[in-house]
Each structure stands twice: as structure tokens, then as C-alpha cells.
Amino acid sequence: MINDEDVLSINFLKKQNYTGSYRGMRYILMKKTVKDEDDKEENFLTAVIWPQPMNYENSSPESRTEKTFSFTNEGRKEAIEWLNASYESGREIWDRAGF
């Protein structure tokens, strides 16, 4: 299980992506900035998962699943919950990845 203390803070994520893996499931948390029609920027936290052994850049887009959250500490916690739920619901995929 991925715990809250396993994932670095929102302040870290403001500057850098965070990558990790858990029993065959790789993941990345990254800040995405979107401009609205008034040219106002809004930040979101995007979580992406895919099976090992590839890193994000070398994994195929078809093998990835992503979800977007608010760029807040609460959104970070929701992303961690989603990562854990995704692991549990896709266990056969991760097991095929060798774990």
C-alpha cells in the first residue's frame, strides 16, 4: 500500500514530478497547468499509472491510465487513494508485470 508519507509534499510537486512503483505498478504525480479562456492559469495534479518495467517516457500511451485532482494537499491525498484503489482493482495486470 502506498502511504501518505511515501509521496512528497505539494511544495515538492510544484517544482518536480514524483515517480514511484508498487508491486509491478509504476506511477507518476505531476503538476499540469491549464489556461482558461481568460488566459488565467490553474494548476492540477495528474496521477498516471502503467505496468512495469518501462519508465514513463518509454511506456506506451495505451498502457497508461491517468486521473486529475486538485493541486492541493487534499488532492494529493485523493491521488494516493486512487493509486491504491487502482492497484487493488488491477492486481492481475501488476502480477503479470512480475510481482
VMD Tcl script that draws the C-alpha trace (Angstrom):
set ca {
  {0.00 0.00 0.00}
  {1.21 3.49 -0.85}
  {1.07 5.66 2.27}
  {0.74 9.42 2.67}
  {4.32 9.69 3.90}
  {5.58 7.81 0.80}
  {4.64 10.71 -1.52}
  {6.39 14.04 -1.23}
  {4.55 17.28 -0.48}
  {2.67 19.64 -2.78}
  {5.57 22.08 -2.40}
  {7.86 19.46 -3.96}
  {5.34 18.78 -6.72}
  {5.24 22.49 -7.60}
  {8.78 22.14 -8.93}
  {9.26 18.49 -9.87}
  {7.40 15.32 -10.82}
  {7.33 12.45 -8.35}
  {7.73 8.87 -9.58}
  {7.39 5.59 -7.77}
  {6.36 1.97 -8.07}
  {4.41 -0.52 -6.04}
  {4.42 -4.27 -6.75}
  {4.51 -4.02 -10.53}
  {2.57 -0.76 -10.85}
  {4.58 2.31 -11.78}
  {3.22 5.79 -11.17}
  {4.00 9.46 -11.61}
  {2.44 12.51 -9.98}
  {2.89 15.75 -11.89}
  {1.64 19.31 -11.95}
  {-0.28 20.32 -15.06}
  {-1.10 23.95 -15.76}
  {-4.14 24.80 -17.86}
  {-5.18 28.22 -19.14}
  {-8.86 29.09 -19.34}
  {-10.49 31.32 -21.95}
  {-9.48 34.43 -19.94}
  {-5.83 33.30 -20.03}
  {-5.95 32.57 -16.30}
  {-3.75 29.66 -15.23}
  {-4.96 26.86 -12.98}
  {-2.83 24.02 -11.64}
  {-3.95 20.41 -11.39}
  {-2.31 17.27 -10.04}
  {-2.26 14.44 -12.53}
  {-1.56 10.86 -11.47}
  {-0.61 8.29 -14.11}
  {-0.16 4.53 -13.69}
  {1.24 1.84 -16.01}
  {2.76 -1.64 -15.64}
  {6.47 -2.23 -15.09}
  {9.18 -2.50 -16.39}
  {9.11 0.64 -18.58}
  {9.60 4.16 -17.28}
  {7.01 6.83 -18.12}
  {8.80 8.14 -21.20}
  {9.23 4.67 -22.70}
  {5.82 3.25 -21.82}
  {3.16 3.27 -24.49}
  {0.32 5.77 -24.04}
  {-2.13 2.85 -24.40}
  {-0.67 1.18 -21.30}
  {-1.23 4.26 -19.11}
  {-4.24 5.31 -17.06}
  {-4.47 8.81 -15.63}
  {-6.68 10.85 -13.39}
  {-6.62 14.54 -12.47}
  {-7.04 16.01 -8.98}
  {-6.98 19.46 -7.45}
  {-3.47 20.79 -6.83}
  {-3.88 20.86 -3.06}
  {-2.81 18.64 -0.20}
  {-6.32 17.16 -0.23}
  {-5.94 16.42 -3.95}
  {-2.60 14.76 -3.23}
  {-4.28 12.51 -0.64}
  {-7.07 11.69 -3.10}
  {-4.43 10.76 -5.69}
  {-2.80 8.37 -3.21}
  {-6.20 6.77 -2.52}
  {-6.74 6.42 -6.28}
  {-3.30 4.81 -6.71}
  {-4.12 2.24 -4.03}
  {-7.59 1.54 -5.45}
  {-6.10 1.19 -8.93}
  {-3.56 -1.30 -7.65}
  {-6.26 -3.38 -5.97}
  {-8.61 -3.33 -8.97}
  {-5.85 -4.13 -11.48}
  {-3.92 -6.65 -9.45}
  {-3.82 -9.19 -12.30}
  {-2.13 -6.61 -14.55}
  {0.50 -5.80 -11.96}
  {1.03 -9.50 -11.18}
  {1.78 -10.09 -14.88}
  {4.41 -7.39 -14.63}
  {6.38 -9.76 -12.43}
  {5.23 -9.19 -8.85}
}
mol new
graphics top color blue
foreach p $ca { graphics top sphere $p radius 0.5 }
foreach p [lrange $ca 0 end-1] q [lrange $ca 1 end] { graphics top cylinder $p $q radius 0.2 }
display resetview
